[in-house]
Amino acid sequence: MKIYTRRGDTGETGLRGGRRVSKAEPRVDAYGEVDELNACLGLVLCTAVDPDLVEMVVQIQHQLFSLGASLADPTSSAAARAKESIGQADVERLEGWIDRLEAELAPLRRFILPGGHPAAAAAQLARAVCRRAERRMVAVGAEAVGAVALAYVNRLSDLLFTLARAVNVRAGVREQEW
C-alpha cells in the first residue's frame, strides 16, 4: 500500500465512515491539532526526560491517537467510539499525575516563561498546541466532541505545564518568572 492516494489533492479528506469533507472543516482542524500535539510530545520524549515522565507521555500519546480517531468519526454512536473513548478515569489519571508532580515543585507565585531544559521547552510547546487543540474542539461543538474529551484536553494542558516545571526542577534549571 502506498502512502499517497491522491484523493486529497483537491483539498478534501475522508472522515471515518467514508464521508468526504473539506480539509478546512472544523472537525478536521481539531484532529489535526491533536495530531500536532502528539508530534510535540514525541519531541518531549527525544529530549532525555526521566523514565516516569516517559511513561506518562507515551500513555498520553496513545490516548491522543484515540481522541483523534474519535474526532474523525462524525457519528454519535457510542458503540462506534468505544475503542477511542476518553473516559473520566483518564481525566482523573491526569489529575493524579499533576498532584504527584506538583509535590516536587515550589508553589507557583508568578507566570513562568517557557524555556529552560530542552524537554521543559518542548513540554511548554506541547501545552500551547494542546490549548489550540482544545479551542478547535470547542469550535466543533461540545455535544459533538463530548464533555469528557474537552475536560481531558483542558487537564492535559495543565499537566504539560506542570511537567515542564518538574523537568526544570529535576534538571536543576531555574525557572524564569515573568
C-alpha positions in Angstrom: 0.0 0.0 0.0 1.4 3.4 -1.0 1.4 6.3 1.5 -0.1 8.6 -1.1 -3.6 8.2 -2.5 -4.1 11.5 -4.5 -7.6 11.7 -3.1 -6.7 14.7 -1.0 -5.2 16.7 -3.9 -8.4 18.8 -4.3 -8.5 19.9 -0.7 -10.8 17.2 0.7 -10.2 14.4 3.1 -12.2 11.4 4.3 -13.7 11.1 7.7 -14.3 7.7 9.3 -17.2 6.1 7.5 -16.1 7.5 4.2 -17.7 10.9 4.0 -15.6 13.4 2.1 -15.2 16.9 3.6 -13.0 20.0 3.2 -9.6 19.9 4.9 -10.7 23.2 6.4 -13.7 21.6 8.2 -13.6 22.3 11.9 -13.6 18.6 12.8 -10.5 18.0 10.5 -8.8 21.1 12.0 -9.5 19.7 15.5 -8.0 16.2 14.9 -5.1 17.9 13.0 -4.3 19.9 16.1 -4.4 16.7 18.3 -2.0 15.1 15.8 0.3 18.1 16.1 0.1 17.9 19.9 1.1 14.2 19.6 4.1 15.1 17.5 5.2 17.7 20.1 5.0 15.0 22.7 7.4 13.0 20.6 9.8 15.9 20.8 9.5 15.8 24.6 10.4 12.1 24.5 13.6 12.9 22.4 15.0 15.3 25.0 16.1 12.9 27.7 13.2 13.0 30.2 13.1 10.8 33.3 11.6 7.3 32.9 8.5 8.1 34.9 7.8 11.1 32.7 8.4 9.0 29.6 5.8 6.5 30.8 3.3 9.3 31.3 3.9 10.9 27.9 3.7 7.6 26.0 0.4 6.8 27.6 -0.9 10.2 26.7 0.3 9.7 23.1 -1.8 6.5 22.9 -4.8 8.4 24.3 -4.3 11.2 21.8 -4.5 8.7 18.9 -7.8 7.5 20.4 -9.0 11.1 20.7 -8.0 11.9 17.1 -9.9 8.8 15.9 -12.9 9.8 17.8 -12.8 13.3 16.3 -12.5 11.8 12.8 -15.8 9.9 13.4 -18.8 12.1 12.8 -21.3 9.6 14.1 -22.6 9.9 17.6 -22.8 6.2 18.2 -21.2 5.2 21.5 -20.6 1.7 20.1 -18.7 3.2 17.1 -16.5 5.2 19.5 -16.0 2.5 22.2 -12.3 1.9 21.3 -11.5 5.5 21.0 -13.3 6.9 24.0 -11.6 9.0 26.6 -13.2 8.4 30.0 -13.4 10.1 33.3 -10.8 7.8 34.7 -8.4 9.2 32.1 -9.1 12.7 33.3 -8.6 11.6 36.9 -5.3 9.9 36.0 -4.0 13.3 34.6 -5.1 15.0 37.8 -3.2 12.4 39.9 -0.1 12.9 37.8 -0.4 16.7 38.2 -0.8 16.3 42.0 2.3 14.0 42.1 4.5 16.3 40.1 3.3 19.4 42.0 4.5 17.8 45.2 8.1 18.2 43.8 7.6 21.9 43.0 7.7 25.2 44.8 4.3 26.9 44.9 3.6 28.9 41.8 4.0 32.7 42.5 4.2 34.2 39.1 3.8 33.3 35.4 6.7 31.1 34.2 8.4 31.9 30.9 8.7 28.8 28.6 12.3 27.5 28.4 15.0 26.0 30.5 15.8 22.4 29.8 15.0 21.3 26.2 12.4 18.8 27.5 10.7 21.6 29.5 10.6 23.9 26.5 9.2 21.1 24.4 6.5 20.4 27.0 5.6 24.1 27.0 5.3 24.0 23.2 3.1 20.9 23.6 1.0 22.8 26.2 0.4 25.7 23.8 -0.6 23.3 21.0 -2.9 21.5 23.5 -4.7 24.8 24.2 -5.1 25.3 20.4 -6.5 21.8 20.0 -8.9 22.5 22.8 -10.1 25.6 21.1 -10.6 23.7 17.8 -12.6 21.0 19.6 -14.8 23.7 21.2 -15.4 25.0 17.7 -16.6 21.6 16.6 -19.1 21.7 19.4 -19.2 20.3 23.0 -22.0 18.0 22.2 -20.2 16.5 19.1 -16.9 16.2 20.9 -18.1 15.2 24.4 -17.7 16.9 27.7 -15.1 14.3 29.0 -12.9 14.8 25.9 -12.9 18.6 26.5 -12.1 18.1 30.2 -9.3 15.7 29.1 -7.5 18.3 26.9 -8.1 21.0 29.4 -6.5 18.9 32.1 -3.7 17.8 29.7 -2.6 21.3 29.2 -2.3 21.7 33.0 -0.3 18.5 33.2 2.1 19.7 30.4 2.7 22.9 32.2 3.4 21.0 35.4 5.6 18.5 33.6 7.7 21.3 32.2 8.2 22.8 35.6 9.1 19.3 37.0 11.6 18.7 34.2 13.4 22.0 35.0 13.4 21.3 38.8 14.8 17.8 38.3 17.5 19.1 35.9 18.5 21.9 38.3 17.4 24.6 35.9 16.0 27.7 37.5 12.6 28.8 36.2 12.4 32.2 34.6 9.5 34.2 36.1 7.7 37.0 34.3 
